[in-house]
Amino acid sequence: MPQGMFKSRTLRRVAKRVPTGTSVIVYKQRKPRAHRCALTGEQLHGIPRRTPLHLAKLAKTKKRPQRPYGGVFGSRATRQLLKEEARETR
Amino acid sequence: MLYDIGTICVKIAGRDAGKTCVVIDTLDEQYVLIDGQTRRRKCNMLHLEPLNERLSIQKGATSEAVKKAFEAKGISCTLTTPKKAKPKPTKSAKQSVDASSTPTKKEKGKVSAKKA
């Protein structure tokens, strides 16, 4: 019977075979879901799926793409925005 | 042609996205050479949005000439120079050490014990 704290579904269960030959359950932390574009909802690239503890240790350039609206809007949405802005100034 | 020499464009892709540039040279049907607020480089025409304005520059104009032309239009540009690779430090050959001159660990231990 697992301990109360391990019954939580915020942990994921991984079956692992030990050297003695038996299988044990190892409880691991779940990764956060991938970030999504605020306009289109598509998955964003260049943003690691890490918990805040691990993200804080990364450099700023490793957490989002170096582009306007990087980490907020996707590349497709950003291109459309910039095109519309340029056409308004024409 | 839409992307003639002197056409002012806005870059819509890459890390220079949103910046104004001018077409300096047409390389083939797909690529042009750009300069201005962006880095001086080859660029795909699909990554540019042309504006109605034009600059009077020659084919293959230098970055300084492009900067002057932009400033006449009221657009500020900074001159960027490409990074120069630093020379790698060369390792000097290690000097040969005589085995008899350096004390061994046992001898070092004996000396420290005597001092104590």
N, CA and C atoms of all chains as a GROMACS GRO file, in nm:
protein
  618
    1MET      N    1   0.086  -0.120   0.000
    1MET     CA    2   0.000   0.000   0.000
    1MET      C    3   0.090   0.124   0.000
    2PRO      N    4   0.076   0.216  -0.099
    2PRO     CA    5   0.166   0.332  -0.100
    2PRO      C    6   0.129   0.433   0.008
    3GLN      N    7   0.227   0.513   0.043
    3GLN     CA    8   0.204   0.620   0.142
    3GLN      C    9   0.102   0.719   0.084
    4GLY      N   10   0.035   0.791   0.171
    4GLY     CA   11  -0.068   0.888   0.129
    4GLY      C   12  -0.016   0.989   0.029
    5MET      N   13   0.108   1.036   0.051
    5MET     CA   14   0.162   1.142  -0.036
    5MET      C   15   0.187   1.091  -0.178
    6PHE      N   16   0.203   0.961  -0.193
    6PHE     CA   17   0.230   0.906  -0.326
    6PHE      C   18   0.103   0.870  -0.402
    7LYS      N   19  -0.013   0.885  -0.338
    7LYS     CA   20  -0.138   0.855  -0.409
    7LYS      C   21  -0.179   0.971  -0.499
    8SER      N   22  -0.113   1.085  -0.483
    8SER     CA   23  -0.150   1.203  -0.560
    8SER      C   24  -0.121   1.182  -0.709
    9ARG      N   25  -0.214   1.229  -0.796
    9ARG     CA   26  -0.195   1.212  -0.941
    9ARG      C   27  -0.107   1.323  -0.998
   10THR      N   28  -0.055   1.412  -0.914
   10THR     CA   29   0.041   1.511  -0.964
   10THR      C   30   0.176   1.445  -0.986
   11LEU      N   31   0.194   1.325  -0.931
   11LEU     CA   32   0.317   1.248  -0.956
   11LEU      C   33   0.286   1.142  -1.061
   12ARG      N   34   0.385   1.112  -1.142
   12ARG     CA   35   0.365   1.004  -1.239
   12ARG      C   36   0.440   0.880  -1.193
   13ARG      N   37   0.383   0.762  -1.228
   13ARG     CA   38   0.438   0.635  -1.182
   13ARG      C   39   0.518   0.572  -1.294
   14VAL      N   40   0.642   0.533  -1.262
   14VAL     CA   41   0.730   0.469  -1.360
   14VAL      C   42   0.771   0.334  -1.305
   15ALA      N   43   0.747   0.227  -1.382
   15ALA     CA   44   0.787   0.094  -1.336
   15ALA      C   45   0.933   0.075  -1.369
   16LYS      N   46   1.011   0.030  -1.270
   16LYS     CA   47   1.156   0.013  -1.290
   16LYS      C   48   1.197  -0.125  -1.242
   17ARG      N   49   1.280  -0.191  -1.318
   17ARG     CA   50   1.330  -0.324  -1.281
   17ARG      C   51   1.460  -0.305  -1.202
   18VAL      N   52   1.466  -0.364  -1.083
   18VAL     CA   53   1.585  -0.351  -0.996
   18VAL      C   54   1.679  -0.467  -1.020
   19PRO      N   55   1.805  -0.460  -0.976
   19PRO     CA   56   1.902  -0.568  -1.001
   19PRO      C   57   1.859  -0.704  -0.946
   20THR      N   58   1.776  -0.706  -0.841
   20THR     CA   59   1.733  -0.836  -0.787
   20THR      C   60   1.633  -0.905  -0.880
   21GLY      N   61   1.578  -0.832  -0.975
   21GLY     CA   62   1.486  -0.892  -1.072
   21GLY      C   63   1.342  -0.851  -1.055
   22THR      N   64   1.311  -0.786  -0.943
   22THR     CA   65   1.172  -0.743  -0.920
   22THR      C   66   1.149  -0.606  -0.983
   23SER      N   67   1.021  -0.572  -0.994
   23SER     CA   68   0.980  -0.441  -1.048
   23SER      C   69   0.933  -0.353  -0.934
   24VAL      N   70   0.972  -0.230  -0.933
   24VAL     CA   71   0.925  -0.134  -0.832
   24VAL      C   72   0.866  -0.013  -0.903
   25ILE      N   73   0.782   0.060  -0.831
   25ILE     CA   74   0.724   0.183  -0.886
   25ILE      C   75   0.806   0.299  -0.832
   26VAL      N   76   0.850   0.385  -0.925
   26VAL     CA   77   0.924   0.506  -0.888
   26VAL      C   78   0.834   0.624  -0.918
   27TYR      N   79   0.823   0.716  -0.824
   27TYR     CA   80   0.735   0.832  -0.842
   27TYR      C   81   0.818   0.951  -0.887
   28LYS      N   82   0.778   1.010  -1.002
   28LYS     CA   83   0.854   1.123  -1.057
   28LYS      C   84   0.762   1.244  -1.076
   29GLN      N   85   0.826   1.360  -1.081
   29GLN     CA   86   0.751   1.485  -1.099
   29GLN      C   87   0.707   1.498  -1.245
   30ARG      N   88   0.588   1.551  -1.266
   30ARG     CA   89   0.541   1.572  -1.404
   30ARG      C   90   0.600   1.702  -1.460
   31LYS      N   91   0.621   1.703  -1.595
   31LYS     CA   92   0.672   1.824  -1.661
   31LYS      C   93   0.554   1.916  -1.693
   32PRO      N   94   0.574   2.046  -1.690
   32PRO     CA   95   0.463   2.136  -1.726
   32PRO      C   96   0.427   2.121  -1.874
   33ARG      N   97   0.306   2.163  -1.908
   33ARG     CA   98   0.263   2.156  -2.048
   33ARG      C   99   0.338   2.260  -2.131
   34ALA      N  100   0.346   2.239  -2.264
   34ALA     CA  101   0.418   2.332  -2.352
   34ALA      C  102   0.342   2.465  -2.361
   35HIS      N  103   0.417   2.573  -2.373
   35HIS     CA  104   0.356   2.705  -2.386
   35HIS      C  105   0.286   2.716  -2.521
   36ARG      N  106   0.179   2.796  -2.523
   36ARG     CA  107   0.100   2.812  -2.647
   36ARG      C  108   0.092   2.959  -2.686
   37CYS      N  109   0.074   2.982  -2.815
   37CYS     CA  110   0.065   3.118  -2.868
   37CYS      C  111  -0.061   3.185  -2.812
   38ALA      N  112  -0.046   3.312  -2.770
   38ALA     CA  113  -0.159   3.382  -2.710
   38ALA      C  114  -0.266   3.417  -2.814
   39LEU      N  115  -0.227   3.420  -2.943
   39LEU     CA  116  -0.322   3.457  -3.048
   39LEU      C  117  -0.384   3.336  -3.116
   40THR      N  118  -0.299   3.243  -3.157
   40THR     CA  119  -0.348   3.130  -3.237
   40THR      C  120  -0.367   3.002  -3.157
   41GLY      N  121  -0.300   2.990  -3.044
   41GLY     CA  122  -0.312   2.869  -2.963
   41GLY      C  123  -0.218   2.757  -3.003
   42GLU      N  124  -0.134   2.779  -3.106
   42GLU     CA  125  -0.043   2.672  -3.146
   42GLU      C  126   0.075   2.666  -3.048
   43GLN      N  127   0.138   2.548  -3.042
   43GLN     CA  128   0.250   2.528  -2.949
   43GLN      C  129   0.368   2.614  -2.987
   44LEU      N  130   0.433   2.671  -2.886
   44LEU     CA  131   0.548   2.757  -2.910
   44LEU      C  132   0.676   2.674  -2.905
   45HIS      N  133   0.770   2.708  -2.990
   45HIS     CA  134   0.900   2.640  -2.994
   45HIS      C  135   1.005   2.728  -2.928
   46GLY      N  136   1.109   2.665  -2.877
   46GLY     CA  137   1.219   2.740  -2.818
   46GLY      C  138   1.201   2.768  -2.670
   47ILE      N  139   1.094   2.711  -2.610
   47ILE     CA  140   1.071   2.731  -2.467
   47ILE      C  141   1.076   2.594  -2.400
   48PRO      N  142   1.175   2.575  -2.311
   48PRO     CA  143   1.187   2.443  -2.249
   48PRO      C  144   1.073   2.415  -2.152
   49ARG      N  145   1.032   2.289  -2.148
   49ARG     CA  146   0.925   2.246  -2.056
   49ARG      C  147   0.988   2.206  -1.923
   50ARG      N  148   1.011   2.308  -1.843
   50ARG     CA  149   1.077   2.283  -1.714
   50ARG      C  150   1.000   2.356  -1.605
   51THR      N  151   1.016   2.305  -1.482
   51THR     CA  152   0.951   2.369  -1.367
   51THR      C  153   1.020   2.502  -1.337
   52PRO      N  154   0.955   2.593  -1.266
   52PRO     CA  155   1.016   2.724  -1.237
   52PRO      C  156   1.153   2.716  -1.171
   53LEU      N  157   1.172   2.610  -1.090
   53LEU     CA  158   1.302   2.594  -1.023
   53LEU      C  159   1.414   2.577  -1.126
   54HIS      N  160   1.391   2.493  -1.228
   54HIS     CA  161   1.494   2.467  -1.329
   54HIS      C  162   1.506   2.582  -1.428
   55LEU      N  163   1.394   2.650  -1.455
   55LEU     CA  164   1.396   2.763  -1.550
   55LEU      C  165   1.477   2.879  -1.495
   56ALA      N  166   1.471   2.898  -1.364
   56ALA     CA  167   1.542   3.010  -1.302
   56ALA      C  168   1.693   2.996  -1.318
   57LYS      N  169   1.739   2.872  -1.335
   57LYS     CA  170   1.883   2.849  -1.347
   57LYS      C  171   1.933   2.870  -1.489
   58LEU      N  172   1.840   2.880  -1.586
   58LEU     CA  173   1.881   2.894  -1.726
   58LEU      C  174   1.908   3.040  -1.761
   59ALA      N  175   1.990   3.061  -1.865
   59ALA     CA  176   2.014   3.198  -1.914
   59ALA      C  177   1.890   3.247  -1.987
   60LYS      N  178   1.879   3.382  -1.996
   60LYS     CA  179   1.760   3.442  -2.059
   60LYS      C  180   1.742   3.395  -2.203
   61THR      N  181   1.853   3.376  -2.275
   61THR     CA  182   1.844   3.338  -2.416
   61THR      C  183   1.802   3.193  -2.435
   62LYS      N  184   1.810   3.112  -2.328
   62LYS     CA  185   1.775   2.971  -2.341
   62LYS      C  186   1.628   2.947  -2.309
   63LYS      N  187   1.556   3.055  -2.273
   63LYS     CA  188   1.418   3.035  -2.230
   63LYS      C  189   1.316   3.079  -2.333
   64ARG      N  190   1.360   3.157  -2.433
   64ARG     CA  191   1.265   3.200  -2.536
   64ARG      C  192   1.340   3.237  -2.663
   65PRO      N  193   1.273   3.239  -2.781
   65PRO     CA  194   1.344   3.278  -2.903
   65PRO      C  195   1.373   3.428  -2.904
   66GLN      N  196   1.486   3.462  -2.967
   66GLN     CA  197   1.531   3.601  -2.973
   66GLN      C  198   1.463   3.667  -3.094
   67ARG      N  199   1.340   3.709  -3.073
   67ARG     CA  200   1.258   3.762  -3.182
   67ARG      C  201   1.151   3.846  -3.118
   68PRO      N  202   1.097   3.950  -3.186
   68PRO     CA  203   0.986   4.024  -3.125
   68PRO      C  204   0.871   3.930  -3.088
   69TYR      N  205   0.816   3.950  -2.972
   69TYR     CA  206   0.709   3.866  -2.917
   69TYR      C  207   0.751   3.720  -2.898
   70GLY      N  208   0.883   3.697  -2.886
   70GLY     CA  209   0.931   3.562  -2.864
   70GLY      C  210   0.885   3.510  -2.729
   71GLY      N  211   0.827   3.394  -2.726
   71GLY     CA  212   0.776   3.338  -2.602
   71GLY      C  213   0.632   3.376  -2.574
   72VAL      N  214   0.576   3.468  -2.653
   72VAL     CA  215   0.437   3.514  -2.632
   72VAL      C  216   0.351   3.471  -2.752
   73PHE      N  217   0.395   3.514  -2.870
   73PHE     CA  218   0.325   3.475  -2.993
   73PHE      C  219   0.412   3.380  -3.072
   74GLY      N  220   0.348   3.297  -3.155
   74GLY     CA  221   0.422   3.206  -3.241
   74GLY      C  222   0.484   3.281  -3.358
   75SER      N  223   0.567   3.211  -3.436
   75SER     CA  224   0.637   3.275  -3.548
   75SER      C  225   0.538   3.317  -3.656
   76ARG      N  226   0.436   3.233  -3.680
   76ARG     CA  227   0.337   3.262  -3.784
   76ARG      C  228   0.257   3.388  -3.749
   77ALA      N  229   0.214   3.396  -3.622
   77ALA     CA  230   0.134   3.511  -3.576
   77ALA      C  231   0.218   3.638  -3.579
   78THR      N  232   0.344   3.629  -3.539
   78THR     CA  233   0.433   3.745  -3.537
   78THR      C  234   0.453   3.798  -3.677
   79ARG      N  235   0.473   3.708  -3.774
   79ARG     CA  236   0.494   3.751  -3.913
   79ARG      C  237   0.372   3.826  -3.964
   80GLN      N  238   0.254   3.774  -3.933
   80GLN     CA  239   0.130   3.837  -3.978
   80GLN      C  240   0.116   3.976  -3.918
   81LEU      N  241   0.148   3.988  -3.788
   81LEU     CA  242   0.141   4.118  -3.718
   81LEU      C  243   0.233   4.219  -3.783
   82LEU      N  244   0.358   4.179  -3.808
   82LEU     CA  245   0.457   4.271  -3.865
   82LEU      C  246   0.418   4.311  -4.007
   83LYS      N  247   0.360   4.217  -4.083
   83LYS     CA  248   0.315   4.247  -4.219
   83LYS      C  249   0.205   4.352  -4.215
   84GLU      N  250   0.109   4.334  -4.125
   84GLU     CA  251  -0.004   4.428  -4.116
   84GLU      C  252   0.045   4.567  -4.074
   85GLU      N  253   0.142   4.569  -3.980
   85GLU     CA  254   0.198   4.698  -3.936
   85GLU      C  255   0.266   4.769  -4.051
   86ALA      N  256   0.344   4.692  -4.131
   86ALA     CA  257   0.417   4.752  -4.243
   86ALA      C  258   0.319   4.803  -4.348
   87ARG      N  259   0.210   4.729  -4.372
   87ARG     CA  260   0.113   4.771  -4.475
   87ARG      C  261   0.034   4.895  -4.431
   88GLU      N  262   0.017   4.912  -4.301
   88GLU     CA  263  -0.051   5.033  -4.250
   88GLU      C  264   0.035   5.157  -4.272
   89THR      N  265   0.168   5.140  -4.262
   89THR     CA  266   0.257   5.256  -4.277
   89THR      C  267   0.277   5.295  -4.422
   90ARG      N  268   0.235   5.210  -4.518
   90ARG     CA  269   0.253   5.239  -4.660
   90ARG      C  270   0.178   5.361  -4.706
   91MET      N  271   0.997   4.525  -6.099
   91MET     CA  272   1.014   4.418  -6.000
   91MET      C  273   0.992   4.475  -5.860
   92LEU      N  274   0.936   4.390  -5.774
   92LEU     CA  275   0.898   4.436  -5.640
   92LEU      C  276   1.019   4.469  -5.553
   93TYR      N  277   1.125   4.389  -5.564
   93TYR     CA  278   1.244   4.407  -5.480
   93TYR      C  279   1.360   4.458  -5.563
   94ASP      N  280   1.347   4.581  -5.612
   94ASP     CA  281   1.456   4.643  -5.688
   94ASP      C  282   1.557   4.701  -5.592
   95ILE      N  283   1.675   4.739  -5.647
   95ILE     CA  284   1.779   4.799  -5.563
   95ILE      C  285   1.728   4.934  -5.515
   96GLY      N  286   1.733   4.956  -5.386
   96GLY     CA  287   1.686   5.080  -5.326
   96GLY      C  288   1.549   5.070  -5.261
   97THR      N  289   1.484   4.955  -5.275
   97THR     CA  290   1.350   4.938  -5.214
   97THR      C  291   1.366   4.923  -5.064
   98ILE      N  292   1.290   5.003  -4.987
   98ILE     CA  293   1.292   4.992  -4.840
   98ILE      C  294   1.193   4.883  -4.801
   99CYS      N  295   1.239   4.794  -4.715
   99CYS     CA  296   1.156   4.681  -4.670
   99CYS      C  297   1.159   4.672  -4.519
  100VAL      N  298   1.067   4.594  -4.466
  100VAL     CA  299   1.065   4.560  -4.324
  100VAL      C  300   1.086   4.410  -4.315
  101LYS      N  301   1.178   4.370  -4.230
  101LYS     CA  302   1.205   4.226  -4.214
  101LYS      C  303   1.098   4.168  -4.122
  102ILE      N  304   1.037   4.056  -4.164
  102ILE     CA  305   0.928   4.000  -4.084
  102ILE      C  306   0.965   3.868  -4.017
  103ALA      N  307   1.087   3.818  -4.038
  103ALA     CA  308   1.128   3.691  -3.978
  103ALA      C  309   1.268   3.704  -3.921
  104GLY      N  310   1.299   3.617  -3.828
  104GLY     CA  311   1.432   3.614  -3.770
  104GLY      C  312   1.447   3.708  -3.652
  105ARG      N  313   1.569   3.716  -3.598
  105ARG     CA  314   1.588   3.802  -3.482
  105ARG      C  315   1.593   3.950  -3.520
  106ASP      N  316   1.603   3.981  -3.650
  106ASP     CA  317   1.598   4.121  -3.696
  106ASP      C  318   1.456   4.161  -3.733
  107ALA      N  319   1.358   4.081  -3.697
  107ALA     CA  320   1.220   4.107  -3.739
  107ALA      C  321   1.172   4.241  -3.685
  108GLY      N  322   1.099   4.315  -3.768
  108GLY     CA  323   1.046   4.446  -3.730
  108GLY      C  324   1.138   4.560  -3.768
  109LYS      N  325   1.259   4.530  -3.814
  109LYS     CA  326   1.357   4.635  -3.847
  109LYS      C  327   1.350   4.671  -3.995
  110THR      N  328   1.387   4.796  -4.024
  110THR     CA  329   1.382   4.847  -4.162
  110THR      C  330   1.515   4.821  -4.232
  111CYS      N  331   1.506   4.784  -4.358
  111CYS     CA  332   1.628   4.758  -4.435
  111CYS      C  333   1.605   4.802  -4.579
  112VAL      N  334   1.713   4.801  -4.658
  112VAL     CA  335   1.705   4.839  -4.799
  112VAL      C  336   1.772   4.730  -4.882
  113VAL      N  337   1.719   4.706  -4.999
  113VAL     CA  338   1.776   4.604  -5.089
  113VAL      C  339   1.895   4.666  -5.160
  114ILE      N  340   2.011   4.600  -5.146
  114ILE     CA  341   2.135   4.650  -5.206
  114ILE      C  342   2.163   4.578  -5.337
  115ASP      N  343   2.130   4.450  -5.342
  115ASP     CA  344   2.164   4.370  -5.461
  115ASP      C  345   2.067   4.253  -5.469
  116THR      N  346   2.034   4.212  -5.591
  116THR     CA  347   1.950   4.092  -5.609
  116THR      C  348   2.043   3.978  -5.650
  117LEU      N  349   2.042   3.871  -5.572
  117LEU     CA  350   2.134   3.760  -5.595
  117LEU      C  351   2.074   3.659  -5.693
  118ASP      N  352   1.949   3.620  -5.674
  118ASP     CA  353   1.879   3.536  -5.771
  118ASP      C  354   1.728   3.558  -5.753
  119GLU      N  355   1.647   3.462  -5.798
  119GLU     CA  356   1.501   3.482  -5.794
  119GLU      C  357   1.446   3.483  -5.652
  120GLN      N  358   1.524   3.426  -5.561
  120GLN     CA  359   1.472   3.409  -5.424
  120GLN      C  360   1.542   3.498  -5.321
  121TYR      N  361   1.671   3.528  -5.342
  121TYR     CA  362   1.750   3.597  -5.241
  121TYR      C  363   1.793   3.736  -5.285
  122VAL      N  364   1.800   3.827  -5.184
  122VAL     CA  365   1.852   3.962  -5.207
  122VAL      C  366   1.950   3.993  -5.094
  123LEU      N  367   2.035   4.094  -5.118
  123LEU     CA  368   2.130   4.139  -5.016
  123LEU      C  369   2.070   4.263  -4.951
  124ILE      N  370   2.063   4.264  -4.819
  124ILE     CA  371   2.001   4.376  -4.748
  124ILE      C  372   2.098   4.439  -4.649
  125ASP      N  373   2.070   4.562  -4.612
  125ASP     CA  374   2.147   4.635  -4.511
  125ASP      C  375   2.059   4.745  -4.456
  126GLY      N  376   2.099   4.798  -4.342
  126GLY     CA  377   2.022   4.906  -4.280
  126GLY      C  378   2.021   4.885  -4.130
  127GLN      N  379   1.903   4.881  -4.070
  127GLN     CA  380   1.894   4.854  -3.926
  127GLN      C  381   1.925   4.707  -3.898
  128THR      N  382   1.911   4.622  -4.001
  128THR     CA  383   1.942   4.480  -3.987
  128THR      C  384   2.090   4.457  -4.016
  129ARG      N  385   2.135   4.335  -3.994
  129ARG     CA  386   2.272   4.298  -4.029
  129ARG      C  387   2.283   4.294  -4.182
  130ARG      N  388   2.401   4.321  -4.234
  130ARG     CA  389   2.424   4.316  -4.379
  130ARG      C  390   2.434   4.169  -4.417
  131ARG      N  391   2.333   4.120  -4.490
  131ARG     CA  392   2.331   3.978  -4.519
  131ARG      C  393   2.235   3.943  -4.631
  132LYS      N  394   2.244   3.818  -4.673
  132LYS     CA  395   2.154   3.762  -4.775
  132LYS      C  396   2.021   3.733  -4.707
  133CYS      N  397   1.911   3.759  -4.777
  133CYS     CA  398   1.781   3.738  -4.718
  133CYS      C  399   1.683   3.687  -4.822
  134ASN      N  400   1.595   3.598  -4.778
  134ASN     CA  401   1.491   3.545  -4.865
  134ASN      C  402   1.382   3.651  -4.882
  135MET      N  403   1.334   3.667  -5.005
  135MET     CA  404   1.233   3.771  -5.032
  135MET      C  405   1.104   3.745  -4.956
  136LEU      N  406   1.079   3.616  -4.923
  136LEU     CA  407   0.957   3.582  -4.848
  136LEU      C  408   0.962   3.636  -4.706
  137HIS      N  409   1.083   3.670  -4.658
  137HIS     CA  410   1.098   3.721  -4.522
  137HIS      C  411   1.100   3.873  -4.518
  138LEU      N  412   1.063   3.936  -4.628
  138LEU     CA  413   1.062   4.083  -4.635
  138LEU      C  414   0.924   4.133  -4.674
  139GLU      N  415   0.888   4.249  -4.624
  139GLU     CA  416   0.762   4.315  -4.662
  139GLU      C  417   0.800   4.451  -4.720
  140PRO      N  418   0.785   4.471  -4.853
  140PRO     CA  419   0.832   4.597  -4.912
  140PRO      C  420   0.739   4.714  -4.878
  141LEU      N  421   0.801   4.832  -4.868
  141LEU     CA  422   0.725   4.955  -4.848
  141LEU      C  423   0.725   5.033  -4.979
  142ASN      N  424   0.645   5.141  -4.984
  142ASN     CA  425   0.638   5.220  -5.107
  142ASN      C  426   0.758   5.312  -5.124
  143GLU      N  427   0.838   5.329  -5.019
  143GLU     CA  428   0.948   5.424  -5.026
  143GLU      C  429   1.072   5.362  -5.090
  144ARG      N  430   1.159   5.452  -5.143
  144ARG     CA  431   1.283   5.406  -5.208
  144ARG      C  432   1.399   5.493  -5.160
  145LEU      N  433   1.520   5.435  -5.169
  145LEU     CA  434   1.641   5.509  -5.138
  145LEU      C  435   1.726   5.516  -5.264
  146SER      N  436   1.793   5.629  -5.284
  146SER     CA  437   1.879   5.643  -5.403
  146SER      C  438   2.019   5.596  -5.366
  147ILE      N  439   2.043   5.467  -5.382
  147ILE     CA  440   2.175   5.410  -5.354
  147ILE      C  441   2.218   5.326  -5.473
  148GLN      N  442   2.350   5.305  -5.478
  148GLN     CA  443   2.404   5.226  -5.589
  148GLN      C  444   2.402   5.079  -5.551
  149LYS      N  445   2.420   4.994  -5.653
  149LYS     CA  446   2.424   4.850  -5.630
  149LYS      C  447   2.547   4.818  -5.545
  150GLY      N  448   2.528   4.740  -5.441
  150GLY     CA  449   2.640   4.702  -5.356
  150GLY      C  450   2.695   4.816  -5.272
  151ALA      N  451   2.610   4.911  -5.233
  151ALA     CA  452   2.655   5.028  -5.155
  151ALA      C  453   2.709   4.983  -5.020
  152THR      N  454   2.802   5.063  -4.967
  152THR     CA  455   2.862   5.030  -4.836
  152THR      C  456   2.762   5.060  -4.725
  153SER      N  457   2.791   5.006  -4.607
  153SER     CA  458   2.702   5.027  -4.491
  153SER      C  459   2.694   5.175  -4.455
  154GLU      N  460   2.806   5.244  -4.473
  154GLU     CA  461   2.807   5.388  -4.438
  154GLU      C  462   2.718   5.468  -4.530
  155ALA      N  463   2.723   5.434  -4.661
  155ALA     CA  464   2.638   5.504  -4.758
  155ALA      C  465   2.490   5.476  -4.730
  156VAL      N  466   2.459   5.353  -4.691
  156VAL     CA  467   2.320   5.315  -4.659
  156VAL      C  468   2.274   5.391  -4.535
  157LYS      N  469   2.365   5.404  -4.438
  157LYS     CA  470   2.331   5.474  -4.313
  157LYS      C  471   2.299   5.620  -4.342
  158LYS      N  472   2.382   5.684  -4.427
  158LYS     CA  473   2.360   5.825  -4.463
  158LYS      C  474   2.226   5.843  -4.532
  159ALA      N  475   2.196   5.752  -4.625
  159ALA     CA  476   2.070   5.761  -4.700
  159ALA      C  477   1.950   5.745  -4.607
  160PHE      N  478   1.961   5.655  -4.510
  160PHE     CA  479   1.851   5.634  -4.414
  160PHE      C  480   1.834   5.756  -4.326
  161GLU      N  481   1.945   5.816  -4.283
  161GLU     CA  482   1.936   5.931  -4.193
  161GLU      C  483   1.875   6.051  -4.265
  162ALA      N  484   1.898   6.061  -4.398
  162ALA     CA  485   1.834   6.166  -4.476
  162ALA      C  486   1.682   6.150  -4.477
  163LYS      N  487   1.638   6.021  -4.466
  163LYS     CA  488   1.492   5.992  -4.462
  163LYS      C  489   1.435   6.003  -4.322
  164GLY      N  490   1.525   6.013  -4.224
  164GLY     CA  491   1.479   6.024  -4.085
  164GLY      C  492   1.474   5.892  -4.011
  165ILE      N  493   1.542   5.790  -4.064
  165ILE     CA  494   1.546   5.658  -3.998
  165ILE      C  495   1.688   5.639  -3.945
  166SER      N  496   1.699   5.612  -3.815
  166SER     CA  497   1.832   5.599  -3.756
  166SER      C  498   1.884   5.458  -3.774
  167CYS      N  499   2.016   5.448  -3.801
  167CYS     CA  500   2.084   5.319  -3.818
  167CYS      C  501   2.213   5.322  -3.740
  168THR      N  502   2.252   5.206  -3.690
  168THR     CA  503   2.382   5.196  -3.625
  168THR      C  504   2.470   5.106  -3.710
  169LEU      N  505   2.596   5.144  -3.720
  169LEU     CA  506   2.690   5.063  -3.798
  169LEU      C  507   2.736   4.946  -3.713
  170THR      N  508   2.716   4.825  -3.763
  170THR     CA  509   2.763   4.708  -3.689
  170THR      C  510   2.880   4.646  -3.764
  171THR      N  511   2.983   4.617  -3.690
  171THR     CA  512   3.099   4.552  -3.753
  171THR      C  513   3.096   4.404  -3.718
  172PRO      N  514   3.130   4.317  -3.811
  172PRO     CA  515   3.130   4.174  -3.777
  172PRO      C  516   3.236   4.143  -3.673
  173LYS      N  517   3.205   4.046  -3.586
  173LYS     CA  518   3.297   4.011  -3.478
  173LYS      C  519   3.420   3.943  -3.536
  174LYS      N  520   3.534   3.981  -3.483
  174LYS     CA  521   3.659   3.917  -3.528
  174LYS      C  522   3.688   3.802  -3.435
  175ALA      N  523   3.725   3.689  -3.491
  175ALA     CA  524   3.756   3.573  -3.409
  175ALA      C  525   3.886   3.598  -3.335
  176LYS      N  526   3.885   3.573  -3.202
  176LYS     CA  527   4.007   3.593  -3.123
  176LYS      C  528   4.102   3.479  -3.152
  177PRO      N  529   4.234   3.508  -3.155
  177PRO     CA  530   4.327   3.396  -3.179
  177PRO      C  531   4.328   3.302  -3.061
  178LYS      N  532   4.331   3.173  -3.090
  178LYS     CA  533   4.328   3.072  -2.983
  178LYS      C  534   4.461   3.076  -2.910
  179PRO      N  535   4.460   3.067  -2.775
  179PRO     CA  536   4.588   3.070  -2.702
  179PRO      C  537   4.666   2.942  -2.727
  180THR      N  538   4.794   2.959  -2.762
  180THR     CA  539   4.878   2.841  -2.789
  180THR      C  540   4.937   2.793  -2.657
  181LYS      N  541   4.934   2.661  -2.637
  181LYS     CA  542   4.986   2.604  -2.512
  181LYS      C  543   5.138   2.594  -2.525
  182SER      N  544   5.208   2.645  -2.423
  182SER     CA  545   5.354   2.634  -2.427
  182SER      C  546   5.394   2.495  -2.382
  183ALA      N  547   5.508   2.446  -2.435
  183ALA     CA  548   5.553   2.311  -2.401
  183ALA      C  549   5.591   2.308  -2.255
  184LYS      N  550   5.548   2.201  -2.183
  184LYS     CA  551   5.578   2.187  -2.039
  184LYS      C  552   5.726   2.160  -2.023
  185GLN      N  553   5.786   2.225  -1.921
  185GLN     CA  554   5.929   2.204  -1.895
  185GLN      C  555   5.947   2.067  -1.831
  186SER      N  556   6.056   1.997  -1.872
  186SER     CA  557   6.078   1.861  -1.818
  186SER      C  558   6.126   1.872  -1.674
  187VAL      N  559   6.071   1.787  -1.583
  187VAL     CA  560   6.101   1.791  -1.439
  187VAL      C  561   6.180   1.667  -1.403
  188ASP      N  562   6.293   1.682  -1.325
  188ASP     CA  563   6.373   1.566  -1.283
  188ASP      C  564   6.302   1.495  -1.171
  189ALA      N  565   6.303   1.360  -1.174
  189ALA     CA  566   6.237   1.281  -1.070
  189ALA      C  567   6.312   1.292  -0.938
  190SER      N  568   6.445   1.306  -0.943
  190SER     CA  569   6.524   1.310  -0.821
  190SER      C  570   6.505   1.441  -0.745
  191SER      N  571   6.481   1.552  -0.813
  191SER     CA  572   6.471   1.682  -0.746
  191SER      C  573   6.339   1.700  -0.672
  192THR      N  574   6.226   1.648  -0.723
  192THR     CA  575   6.095   1.668  -0.658
  192THR      C  576   6.075   1.564  -0.547
  193PRO      N  577   6.027   1.606  -0.427
  193PRO     CA  578   6.004   1.508  -0.320
  193PRO      C  579   5.878   1.428  -0.347
  194THR      N  580   5.881   1.298  -0.308
  194THR     CA  581   5.764   1.212  -0.324
  194THR      C  582   5.664   1.241  -0.211
  195LYS      N  583   5.546   1.183  -0.219
  195LYS     CA  584   5.440   1.206  -0.120
  195LYS      C  585   5.483   1.157   0.016
  196LYS      N  586   5.554   1.039   0.021
  196LYS     CA  587   5.599   0.982   0.150
  196LYS      C  588   5.696   1.076   0.217
  197GLU      N  589   5.787   1.132   0.139
  197GLU     CA  590   5.887   1.223   0.194
  197GLU      C  591   5.820   1.351   0.244
  198LYS      N  592   5.720   1.397   0.169
  198LYS     CA  593   5.647   1.517   0.211
  198LYS      C  594   5.577   1.493   0.343
  199GLY      N  595   5.521   1.372   0.360
  199GLY     CA  596   5.450   1.337   0.482
  199GLY      C  597   5.545   1.333   0.600
  200LYS      N  598   5.668   1.278   0.578
  200LYS     CA  599   5.768   1.267   0.685
  200LYS      C  600   5.812   1.404   0.730
  201VAL      N  601   5.830   1.495   0.634
  201VAL     CA  602   5.874   1.631   0.666
  201VAL      C  603   5.768   1.702   0.750
  202SER      N  604   5.642   1.689   0.712
  202SER     CA  605   5.534   1.757   0.786
  202SER      C  606   5.520   1.698   0.924
  203ALA      N  607   5.542   1.564   0.941
  203ALA     CA  608   5.531   1.499   1.072
  203ALA      C  609   5.642   1.549   1.163
  204LYS      N  610   5.766   1.566   1.106
  204LYS     CA  611   5.881   1.614   1.186
  204LYS      C  612   5.854   1.754   1.239
  205LYS      N  613   5.794   1.838   1.151
  205LYS     CA  614   5.765   1.978   1.189
  205LYS      C  615   5.664   1.983   1.303
  206ALA      N  616   5.568   1.896   1.298
  206ALA     CA  617   5.462   1.890   1.401
  206ALA      C  618   5.521   1.835   1.530
   0.00000   0.00000   0.00000
